[in-house]
Amino acid sequence: MFKKLILINLLIFVILTESSQQQNNGVVNASTECQEGYYYDQDTRECASCQTKFGNCLQCTQNSCSQCVTGYLILDSDTQCIKSTLIDKHIGDHCHEGCDICYLSGECMECLDGYYINLEENEDTTCVICTSKFDNCQRCTKNSCTRCQAGYSKNNSDQCQKESTTDDNSVQYGESCSQGCDICSQSGECLQCSDGFYEDSSVNGNKVCNSCSSKFSNCQRCTYSFCERCITRYSYDKPEKNCKEGDGTKGNLATFCFDGCYLCDESGKCNECWDGYYDDQEDNENQHCLSCSSKFINCVTCDKKNCTQCKDGYYFNESQQQCLINPTS
C-alpha cells in the first residue's frame, strides 16, 4: 500500500512538472492552445512568441498579428505593428486626398506620386497635385517637376513641353518599347524609363533601363546614383546606400519624412536631406529640402552653392553654374 502511494505521488509530480514546463514555453495544454502573446507553430509544434515574429505584437496566429501592444497599430497585411503616432493610408482612411502616409491627426508626412507636400508656414500640411503648379507634370517636388507626363519632356527652361515629332508614329509607348522603358523613339532609343527602372548610359554608350532592385535591394524607385523610395516596410540607409527593414523612425532610417528629407524626428522636423536634394534654409529651424535638378539642370548631387556631381557625360561649369555636356565624352 505504501509503495502504491509513492508511485501515485511520483506520477503526480511528473505530470505537474511537464505541465509547468509547457507553461514556460507558452503552452497552456497538450493541444494547440497557447498563452496570450504566443501562437502555435505548425512546423515546430511549439508555442512561439508573437513579439519575436512580428515585433510589438500582443496576439497573433502563425501568419498574422491580430492585436498590437499599446501605442502601436497594425500596418498593411497584418504583419507589422507601427507606432500609433504615424499611420498609413490603408488604416482607417485617416489621410486626406493625395496623402500616402500621415500622422493619426491627419497631418500628411508623405504624398502619393503626382502630388507634392505643402509646407507653407501657418498652414496645415497638405498634398497638392503637381499639374496645378507644373503643366503636364507626372511627378514633382514643391519647386520643380521631376518627371513629365507621357509624350512630354523637359526643355531648357525646365518645363514639360510636347515632344516634337515628324509623324504620329515617331514616339512609342509601353509595350512597343524595350523592357523597363516607358517612352521610346521609333528607332528603339529609350526616352524615359518606367517606374522602378533607372537610366544607365554606361552600356556601350547606349541608354538602357535597368531595374532599381538590381542595383539597390528592396528599392521601389531610384536614379542611377541612389534609391529614392524603398518598398513597404523598408527604409533607406544613406551611409550604406541600401534599403533596410525598419519602420522609419529609428536611428538614420527615415521612411516617413516629407519629400526630399532623409532624416527627421517624429514631429516631422527634417535634420538631413536625401542625396540629390539640398537644404535651402539659412538655419535648421524649418529645413526644406529642394531637388538639385531644380537648381542645376542635369545635376545628380549638390549643396546650396554648387553641383557636386553631374549626370554621366556632363561636367559642372562654375562660371555658368550649370552642368554642360562634356566635349570629350
C-alpha positions in Angstrom: 0.0 0.0 0.0 2.8 2.4 0.9 4.6 1.6 -2.4 1.4 2.4 -4.3 1.2 5.8 -2.6 4.8 6.6 -3.5 4.2 5.6 -7.2 1.0 7.7 -7.3 2.8 10.7 -5.8 5.7 10.3 -8.2 3.3 10.1 -11.2 1.5 13.3 -10.0 4.9 15.1 -9.6 5.9 14.1 -13.2 2.6 15.4 -14.6 2.9 18.7 -12.7 6.5 19.1 -13.8 5.6 18.6 -17.5 2.7 21.0 -17.2 4.9 23.6 -15.7 7.5 23.2 -18.5 4.8 23.6 -21.1 3.5 26.8 -19.4 7.0 28.2 -19.5 7.1 27.7 -23.3 3.7 29.4 -23.7 1.8 26.2 -23.9 -1.5 26.0 -21.9 -2.2 22.3 -22.6 -1.2 19.5 -24.8 -3.4 20.7 -27.6 -2.6 23.6 -29.9 -3.8 26.3 -27.5 -1.1 28.8 -26.3 -0.9 31.5 -23.7 -1.6 35.2 -24.7 1.3 36.6 -26.6 2.1 33.2 -28.2 1.0 31.3 -31.3 1.1 27.6 -32.1 3.9 27.0 -34.7 2.8 24.2 -37.0 6.3 23.5 -38.1 8.0 23.1 -34.7 4.8 22.1 -32.9 5.6 24.5 -30.1 4.2 27.8 -28.9 6.3 30.8 -30.2 6.3 34.4 -29.2 4.2 36.9 -31.2 6.6 39.7 -30.2 9.6 37.8 -31.7 7.8 37.0 -35.0 6.0 40.4 -35.7 7.5 42.9 -33.3 5.3 44.8 -30.8 2.5 42.3 -31.4 0.3 41.1 -28.5 -1.9 38.5 -30.1 -1.3 36.6 -33.3 -1.5 33.5 -35.4 1.3 31.9 -37.3 0.7 34.2 -40.4 -0.6 37.5 -39.0 -0.8 39.8 -36.0 -4.4 40.5 -34.7 -3.5 42.9 -31.9 -0.5 45.2 -31.3 0.8 46.3 -27.9 -0.3 49.7 -26.5 0.9 52.6 -28.7 1.1 50.6 -31.9 -1.3 49.9 -34.8 -1.4 47.1 -37.4 0.1 48.0 -40.8 -0.7 46.6 -44.2 -1.1 42.9 -44.4 -1.4 42.2 -40.6 2.3 41.5 -40.5 3.7 44.7 -38.9 2.9 46.9 -35.9 3.8 50.6 -36.3 3.8 53.5 -33.8 0.3 55.0 -33.5 1.8 58.5 -34.0 2.2 57.5 -37.6 -0.5 55.8 -39.7 -0.6 54.5 -43.3 -3.4 55.5 -45.7 -4.8 51.9 -45.6 -5.6 52.1 -41.9 -9.0 53.8 -41.3 -8.5 56.3 -44.3 -7.2 58.9 -41.9 -5.1 60.6 -44.6 -6.6 63.2 -46.9 -6.7 63.1 -50.7 -3.2 62.8 -52.2 -1.5 61.7 -49.0 0.2 58.4 -48.7 1.4 58.5 -45.1 0.2 60.7 -42.3 0.0 61.2 -38.6 -3.0 59.9 -36.7 -4.2 63.5 -36.6 -4.3 63.5 -40.4 -1.3 65.7 -40.9 0.5 64.4 -44.0 4.1 63.2 -44.0 4.4 61.7 -47.5 2.3 62.4 -50.6 1.3 60.0 -53.4 3.1 60.1 -56.7 1.7 63.0 -58.7 1.4 65.2 -55.6 3.9 67.4 -53.6 3.8 68.3 -49.9 2.8 71.8 -49.0 4.9 73.1 -46.1 3.9 76.7 -46.0 4.1 78.3 -42.6 0.9 78.7 -40.6 -0.9 76.3 -42.9 -1.8 72.6 -42.4 0.5 70.2 -44.2 -1.4 69.0 -47.3 -0.7 67.4 -50.6 -1.1 69.5 -53.8 -1.5 67.8 -57.3 1.6 68.5 -59.5 -0.4 69.6 -62.5 -1.8 72.5 -60.5 1.7 74.1 -60.4 3.5 72.4 -63.4 1.8 71.8 -66.7 1.9 68.2 -68.0 3.9 67.0 -65.0 3.6 63.5 -63.6 5.8 63.7 -60.5 7.3 66.8 -58.7 8.6 68.5 -55.6 7.4 71.9 -54.4 9.9 73.7 -56.6 10.3 71.6 -59.8 8.8 68.9 -61.9 10.9 65.7 -61.7 9.1 63.7 -64.3 6.9 64.8 -67.2 3.7 63.0 -68.4 3.9 60.6 -71.3 4.5 62.4 -74.6 6.2 65.4 -72.9 9.9 66.1 -72.0 11.9 68.8 -70.2 13.0 71.8 -72.3 15.9 74.2 -71.4 13.6 76.2 -69.2 12.9 73.0 -67.1 9.3 72.9 -68.3 7.4 69.9 -69.8 6.7 70.5 -73.4 5.2 68.2 -76.0 7.8 66.2 -77.8 8.4 67.3 -81.4 7.5 64.5 -83.8 7.6 64.2 -87.6 4.7 61.8 -87.6 2.3 60.2 -85.2 4.4 57.0 -85.0 7.8 58.6 -84.2 7.3 58.2 -80.5 6.1 55.0 -79.0 4.8 53.9 -75.6 4.7 50.9 -73.3 4.8 47.5 -74.9 6.3 48.9 -78.1 9.5 49.8 -76.2 12.1 47.6 -74.6 11.7 46.2 -71.1 11.7 48.9 -68.5 11.2 51.7 -71.0 8.1 53.8 -70.9 8.6 56.1 -73.9 10.9 55.4 -76.8 11.7 56.6 -80.3 10.7 54.7 -83.4 14.3 53.6 -83.7 14.0 52.0 -80.3 16.1 54.5 -78.3 14.5 54.9 -74.8 13.5 58.4 -73.9 12.0 57.7 -70.5 12.3 54.7 -68.2 9.3 53.2 -66.4 8.8 53.5 -62.6 11.1 51.0 -60.9 13.8 51.5 -63.5 16.7 53.9 -63.9 18.6 55.2 -67.0 22.0 53.7 -67.5 24.1 55.3 -70.2 27.3 53.3 -69.4 26.4 50.3 -71.6 28.3 50.8 -74.8 27.1 54.4 -74.8 23.5 53.4 -75.3 20.7 54.3 -73.0 19.1 51.3 -71.3 16.7 51.0 -68.4 17.8 48.7 -65.5 15.7 47.6 -62.6 16.1 49.6 -59.4 16.0 46.4 -57.4 19.0 45.0 -59.3 21.2 48.0 -58.1 19.6 48.7 -54.7 18.0 45.8 -52.8 14.3 46.4 -51.9 14.2 49.7 -53.8 11.0 50.8 -55.4 12.1 54.0 -57.2 15.6 55.2 -58.0 18.1 57.2 -60.0 21.5 55.9 -61.3 23.2 57.1 -58.1 20.7 56.4 -55.2 17.4 54.9 -54.2 14.6 57.5 -53.9 12.0 55.3 -52.3 12.1 51.8 -50.7 9.4 49.2 -50.8 6.9 48.9 -47.9 8.4 48.2 -44.5 11.9 49.1 -45.7 13.8 52.4 -45.1 16.8 53.9 -46.8 20.2 53.6 -45.1 22.1 56.6 -46.5 25.6 55.6 -45.5 25.3 52.1 -46.9 23.1 53.2 -49.8 20.6 50.4 -49.5 17.1 49.7 -48.1 16.9 48.0 -44.7 13.9 46.6 -42.7 12.6 49.2 -40.3 9.6 51.5 -39.5 11.4 54.6 -40.5 11.6 56.2 -37.0 14.8 54.7 -35.6 18.4 56.0 -36.0 19.2 57.0 -39.5 16.2 55.4 -41.2 13.5 57.8 -42.4 10.6 56.5 -44.4 8.0 58.9 -43.1 9.8 62.2 -43.6 8.4 64.7 -46.1 9.5 64.7 -49.8 13.3 65.2 -50.1 14.0 64.8 -46.4 16.1 61.8 -45.4 16.3 62.1 -41.6 13.5 63.6 -39.5 12.1 63.3 -36.0 8.6 62.2 -35.1 7.3 65.8 -35.2 8.3 65.9 -38.9 11.3 68.3 -38.4 13.9 67.5 -41.0 17.6 67.1 -39.9 19.1 65.9 -43.1 18.2 65.9 -46.8 18.4 62.9 -49.2 21.1 62.6 -51.8 20.0 64.6 -54.8 18.5 67.3 -52.5 20.0 70.3 -50.7 19.0 72.3 -47.6 17.5 75.7 -48.7 17.3 77.2 -45.2 19.7 79.6 -43.6 19.1 77.9 -40.2 17.9 74.4 -39.3 14.6 75.5 -37.6 12.4 74.8 -40.7 14.6 72.9 -43.1 13.3 72.5 -46.6 14.9 70.0 -49.0 14.9 71.0 -52.6 15.9 68.9 -55.6 19.3 69.5 -57.1 17.9 69.3 -60.6 15.6 72.2 -59.8 18.6 74.4 -59.2 21.2 72.9 -61.5 19.9 71.1 -64.7 21.4 67.7 -65.2 22.8 67.6 -61.7 22.7 64.5 -59.5 24.0 65.7 -56.1 24.7 69.2 -54.8 25.0 71.6 -52.0 23.3 75.1 -51.9 26.1 76.7 -53.9 27.4 74.1 -56.4 26.6 70.9 -58.1 28.9 68.3 -56.7 28.1 65.6 -59.3 26.6 66.0 -62.8 24.9 63.3 -64.8 27.2 61.0 -66.8 28.5 62.8 -69.8 28.2 66.3 -68.1 30.6 68.5 -66.1 29.8 71.4 -63.8 30.8 74.9 -65.1 31.2 77.1 -62.1 31.0 80.4 -64.0 27.7 79.4 -65.7 26.5 77.5 -62.6 25.2 74.6 -64.6 26.1 71.1 -65.9 27.3 71.2 -69.5 27.8 68.4 -72.0 31.4 67.1 -71.7 33.0 67.6 -75.1 35.3 64.6 -74.5 32.6 62.1 -73.7 
